């Protein structure tokens, strides 16, 4: 089964909308893996890094004209 844009969907077990290390699992494609540790996510850094990566890619909308 494929999800959006060909990515494989994954699942997380949880209790009361909380995912806990050593109690919950990541599930995908018939396998299950225990979450051993949990660390905070630096969302500002993640968004900044995504913007930098996007800016570094050549734009697909750039049109180059040559003089005849």
C-alpha positions as protocol buffer text, in pm:
chain_id: "A"
residue {
  index: 1
  type: UNK
  ca { x: 0 y: 0 z: 0 }
}
residue {
  index: 2
  type: UNK
  ca { x: 140 y: 339 z: -92 }
}
residue {
  index: 3
  type: UNK
  ca { x: 36 y: 671 z: 49 }
}
residue {
  index: 4
  type: UNK
  ca { x: 69 y: 1027 z: -71 }
}
residue {
  index: 5
  type: UNK
  ca { x: 333 y: 1067 z: -346 }
}
residue {
  index: 6
  type: UNK
  ca { x: 441 y: 705 z: -312 }
}
residue {
  index: 7
  type: UNK
  ca { x: 542 y: 729 z: 54 }
}
residue {
  index: 8
  type: UNK
  ca { x: 457 y: 431 z: 271 }
}
residue {
  index: 9
  type: UNK
  ca { x: 210 y: 510 z: 550 }
}
residue {
  index: 10
  type: UNK
  ca { x: 328 y: 450 z: 906 }
}
residue {
  index: 11
  type: UNK
  ca { x: 144 y: 425 z: 1235 }
}
residue {
  index: 12
  type: UNK
  ca { x: 225 y: 506 z: 1596 }
}
residue {
  index: 13
  type: UNK
  ca { x: 76 y: 340 z: 1897 }
}
residue {
  index: 14
  type: UNK
  ca { x: -26 y: 582 z: 2173 }
}
residue {
  index: 15
  type: UNK
  ca { x: -235 y: 620 z: 2483 }
}
residue {
  index: 16
  type: UNK
  ca { x: -442 y: 937 z: 2547 }
}
residue {
  index: 17
  type: UNK
  ca { x: -273 y: 1111 z: 2248 }
}
residue {
  index: 18
  type: UNK
  ca { x: 71 y: 1062 z: 2406 }
}
residue {
  index: 19
  type: UNK
  ca { x: 354 y: 858 z: 2254 }
}
residue {
  index: 20
  type: UNK
  ca { x: 592 y: 722 z: 2516 }
}
residue {
  index: 21
  type: UNK
  ca { x: 940 y: 576 z: 2482 }
}
residue {
  index: 22
  type: UNK
  ca { x: 966 y: 206 z: 2574 }
}
residue {
  index: 23
  type: UNK
  ca { x: 585 y: 171 z: 2574 }
}
residue {
  index: 24
  type: UNK
  ca { x: 487 y: 260 z: 2216 }
}
residue {
  index: 25
  type: UNK
  ca { x: 581 y: 142 z: 1868 }
}
residue {
  index: 26
  type: UNK
  ca { x: 622 y: 261 z: 1509 }
}
residue {
  index: 27
  type: UNK
  ca { x: 433 y: 30 z: 1273 }
}
residue {
  index: 28
  type: UNK
  ca { x: 480 y: 6 z: 896 }
}
residue {
  index: 29
  type: UNK
  ca { x: 468 y: -255 z: 620 }
}
residue {
  index: 30
  type: UNK
  ca { x: 399 y: -541 z: 860 }
}
residue {
  index: 31
  type: UNK
  ca { x: 683 y: -467 z: 1101 }
}
residue {
  index: 32
  type: UNK
  ca { x: 676 y: -306 z: 1443 }
}
residue {
  index: 33
  type: UNK
  ca { x: 965 y: -130 z: 1618 }
}
residue {
  index: 34
  type: UNK
  ca { x: 973 y: -9 z: 1979 }
}
residue {
  index: 35
  type: UNK
  ca { x: 1043 y: 360 z: 2038 }
}
residue {
  index: 36
  type: UNK
  ca { x: 1353 y: 352 z: 2258 }
}
residue {
  index: 37
  type: UNK
  ca { x: 1405 y: 726 z: 2314 }
}
residue {
  index: 38
  type: UNK
  ca { x: 1213 y: 1046 z: 2262 }
}
residue {
  index: 39
  type: UNK
  ca { x: 1372 y: 1385 z: 2201 }
}
residue {
  index: 40
  type: UNK
  ca { x: 1221 y: 1730 z: 2151 }
}
residue {
  index: 41
  type: UNK
  ca { x: 1199 y: 1862 z: 1797 }
}
residue {
  index: 42
  type: UNK
  ca { x: 1349 y: 2202 z: 1715 }
}
residue {
  index: 43
  type: UNK
  ca { x: 1073 y: 2313 z: 1476 }
}
residue {
  index: 44
  type: UNK
  ca { x: 1225 y: 2655 z: 1406 }
}
residue {
  index: 45
  type: UNK
  ca { x: 1552 y: 2494 z: 1300 }
}
residue {
  index: 46
  type: UNK
  ca { x: 1367 y: 2232 z: 1092 }
}
residue {
  index: 47
  type: UNK
  ca { x: 1169 y: 2500 z: 906 }
}
residue {
  index: 48
  type: UNK
  ca { x: 1481 y: 2714 z: 857 }
}
residue {
  index: 49
  type: UNK
  ca { x: 1671 y: 2414 z: 715 }
}
residue {
  index: 50
  type: UNK
  ca { x: 1381 y: 2333 z: 480 }
}
residue {
  index: 51
  type: UNK
  ca { x: 1373 y: 2695 z: 354 }
}
residue {
  index: 52
  type: UNK
  ca { x: 1751 y: 2686 z: 294 }
}
residue {
  index: 53
  type: UNK
  ca { x: 1724 y: 2357 z: 103 }
}
residue {
  index: 54
  type: UNK
  ca { x: 1436 y: 2489 z: -108 }
}
residue {
  index: 55
  type: UNK
  ca { x: 1628 y: 2810 z: -187 }
}
residue {
  index: 56
  type: UNK
  ca { x: 1935 y: 2610 z: -291 }
}
residue {
  index: 57
  type: UNK
  ca { x: 1738 y: 2408 z: -549 }
}
residue {
  index: 58
  type: UNK
  ca { x: 1715 y: 2552 z: -899 }
}
residue {
  index: 59
  type: UNK
  ca { x: 1371 y: 2692 z: -967 }
}
residue {
  index: 60
  type: UNK
  ca { x: 1162 y: 2498 z: -1218 }
}
residue {
  index: 61
  type: UNK
  ca { x: 983 y: 2823 z: -1307 }
}
residue {
  index: 62
  type: UNK
  ca { x: 1293 y: 3001 z: -1434 }
}
residue {
  index: 63
  type: UNK
  ca { x: 1273 y: 3059 z: -1807 }
}
residue {
  index: 64
  type: UNK
  ca { x: 1585 y: 3146 z: -2002 }
}
residue {
  index: 65
  type: UNK
  ca { x: 1545 y: 3335 z: -2331 }
}
residue {
  index: 66
  type: UNK
  ca { x: 1816 y: 3356 z: -2591 }
}
residue {
  index: 67
  type: UNK
  ca { x: 1849 y: 3631 z: -2848 }
}
residue {
  index: 68
  type: UNK
  ca { x: 1805 y: 3521 z: -3209 }
}
